[in-house]
Amino acid sequence: MTKRHSQNHTFRITYVTLAFVVFLLFLAGCSRPEKIAYNETPAAPLPTIVPPASHQLYIKAGQYENFSYWGHAIAVNYTSAYPSQKFSVTVDGSEKVIQKELSDSPNGIDWIEGNISFTLKPVVWEMREGQNIPIYESTWNTSEVYFIARSRGPTYKVNGAVR
């Protein structure tokens, strides 16, 4: 074997080896690294119970309304508008009596009973651009109120109990 032939042979081995290394690097760069496994079990999502839409009504003095909302029996009784405002709201047999003087601050009344929040607001009606528009919380010197019962948000069943 001549010296030139030996150099060609060495060059070919180096070239093939270099090409093989480049090919391996290319393969290593194209593969995606696997995610590291964590020793955690993801928590199962809690089953949610979607609450119903709010129950809203306008009620006039002397009027009585009862309805069922989210499994609760609710009754609203607008007993009197003059000389003072008197209401009673009963939820599952538990009564709340509300009395407002005509000159009291016209702010509405908000309270919570279990998983339901309630709002009671005085309302007067004004004619604007040919339409009767409710004006809330302007005065207690009125014979109509706006009442709303609404859920306090979604609940979850945990071990069979609603939370």
C-alpha positions as CSV (number, residue, x, y, z in Angstrom):
1,M,0.0,0.0,0.0
2,T,1.4,3.3,-1.0
3,K,1.5,6.3,1.2
4,R,-1.1,8.1,-0.9
5,H,-3.4,5.2,-0.7
6,S,-3.0,5.0,3.1
7,Q,-3.8,8.8,3.4
8,N,-7.0,8.3,1.2
9,H,-8.0,5.4,3.4
10,T,-7.5,7.4,6.6
11,F,-9.4,10.3,5.1
12,R,-12.3,8.1,4.2
13,I,-12.5,6.6,7.7
14,T,-12.4,10.1,9.2
15,Y,-15.0,11.4,6.8
16,V,-17.4,8.4,7.4
17,T,-16.9,8.7,11.2
18,L,-17.5,12.5,11.1
19,A,-20.6,12.0,9.0
20,F,-21.9,9.3,11.4
21,V,-21.4,11.6,14.4
22,V,-23.2,14.5,12.6
23,F,-26.1,12.1,11.8
24,L,-26.3,11.0,15.5
25,L,-26.3,14.7,16.6
26,F,-29.1,15.4,14.1
27,L,-31.2,12.6,15.4
28,A,-30.6,13.6,19.0
29,G,-31.7,17.2,18.2
30,C,-34.9,16.1,16.4
31,S,-36.2,13.9,19.1
32,R,-38.4,15.4,21.8
33,P,-37.3,15.0,25.4
34,E,-39.8,13.1,27.4
35,K,-41.5,14.9,30.2
36,I,-40.3,14.0,33.6
37,A,-42.9,12.0,35.4
38,Y,-44.0,13.4,38.8
39,N,-45.3,11.1,41.4
40,E,-48.6,13.0,41.8
41,T,-52.1,11.9,41.1
42,P,-54.2,14.8,39.8
43,A,-57.3,15.6,41.9
44,A,-60.5,14.7,40.2
45,P,-62.7,17.7,39.6
46,L,-65.6,18.2,42.0
47,P,-69.0,17.8,40.5
48,T,-70.6,21.2,40.4
49,I,-74.2,22.0,40.9
50,V,-75.2,24.9,38.8
51,P,-77.5,27.3,40.7
52,P,-80.7,28.5,39.2
53,A,-81.2,32.0,37.7
54,S,-82.2,34.6,40.3
55,H,-85.9,35.0,41.1
56,Q,-87.0,38.6,40.7
57,L,-90.4,40.2,41.3
58,Y,-92.1,43.6,41.8
59,I,-94.5,43.5,44.6
60,K,-97.1,46.1,45.7
61,A,-98.5,46.9,49.1
62,G,-101.0,44.3,50.3
63,Q,-99.6,41.7,47.9
64,Y,-98.4,38.2,49.0
65,E,-96.1,36.0,46.8
66,N,-94.7,32.6,47.5
67,F,-92.4,30.5,45.4
68,S,-89.9,27.7,45.5
69,Y,-86.2,28.6,44.9
70,W,-83.3,26.2,44.9
71,G,-85.2,23.7,47.1
72,H,-86.4,26.4,49.6
73,A,-90.0,27.6,50.2
74,I,-90.0,31.4,50.1
75,A,-92.9,33.7,50.9
76,V,-92.8,37.5,50.6
77,N,-95.6,39.5,52.2
78,Y,-95.8,43.3,51.6
79,T,-98.0,44.1,54.6
80,S,-98.2,47.9,54.5
81,A,-96.8,50.9,52.7
82,Y,-98.2,53.6,55.0
83,P,-97.5,55.0,57.6
84,S,-94.4,52.8,57.4
85,Q,-93.2,50.1,55.1
86,K,-93.7,46.6,56.5
87,F,-92.6,43.3,55.0
88,S,-92.1,39.8,56.0
89,V,-90.0,37.3,54.2
90,T,-90.3,33.6,55.2
91,V,-87.7,31.0,54.1
92,D,-88.5,27.4,55.0
93,G,-90.7,28.6,57.9
94,S,-88.2,31.1,59.3
95,E,-89.6,34.6,59.2
96,K,-87.7,37.9,58.9
97,V,-89.8,41.0,59.5
98,I,-88.6,44.3,57.9
99,Q,-89.9,47.8,58.7
100,K,-88.8,51.0,57.1
101,E,-90.0,54.5,57.8
102,L,-90.9,56.6,54.8
103,S,-88.2,59.1,55.6
104,D,-85.4,56.4,56.0
105,S,-82.5,56.4,53.7
106,P,-83.7,54.9,50.4
107,N,-81.0,52.3,50.3
108,G,-82.2,48.8,49.7
109,I,-81.9,46.0,52.2
110,D,-79.6,43.0,51.6
111,W,-79.3,39.8,53.7
112,I,-78.2,36.2,53.4
113,E,-80.1,33.0,54.5
114,G,-78.1,29.9,53.9
115,N,-77.1,29.6,50.3
116,I,-79.4,32.4,49.1
117,S,-78.9,36.2,49.2
118,F,-81.9,38.5,49.2
119,T,-82.4,42.1,48.2
120,L,-85.4,44.4,48.8
121,K,-85.4,47.8,47.1
122,P,-88.0,50.6,47.0
123,V,-89.0,51.4,43.4
124,V,-90.9,54.2,41.7
125,W,-91.8,54.4,38.1
126,E,-91.1,57.3,35.8
127,M,-92.2,57.9,32.2
128,R,-89.2,58.5,30.0
129,E,-89.4,58.7,26.2
130,G,-92.7,57.0,26.2
131,Q,-91.6,54.1,28.4
132,N,-92.3,53.4,32.1
133,I,-88.8,53.0,33.7
134,P,-88.2,51.7,37.2
135,I,-86.2,54.0,39.5
136,Y,-84.6,52.1,42.4
137,E,-83.7,53.4,45.8
138,S,-85.0,56.9,45.4
139,T,-87.5,56.9,48.3
140,W,-89.3,54.5,50.7
141,N,-92.3,56.7,50.2
142,T,-93.7,54.3,47.6
143,S,-96.2,51.4,47.4
144,E,-94.0,49.0,45.3
145,V,-90.7,47.3,45.9
146,Y,-88.3,45.1,43.9
147,F,-87.4,41.8,45.5
148,I,-84.7,39.4,44.3
149,A,-83.5,36.0,45.6
150,R,-80.3,34.7,44.1
151,S,-77.8,31.9,44.8
152,R,-74.5,32.7,46.5
153,G,-72.6,30.9,43.7
154,P,-72.0,27.4,42.5
155,T,-71.9,24.6,45.0
156,Y,-70.1,21.3,45.0
157,K,-71.1,17.8,46.1
158,V,-68.5,16.4,48.5
159,N,-69.1,13.0,49.9
160,G,-72.8,13.4,49.0
161,A,-73.2,16.7,50.8
162,V,-73.8,20.0,49.0
163,R,-71.2,22.6,50.0
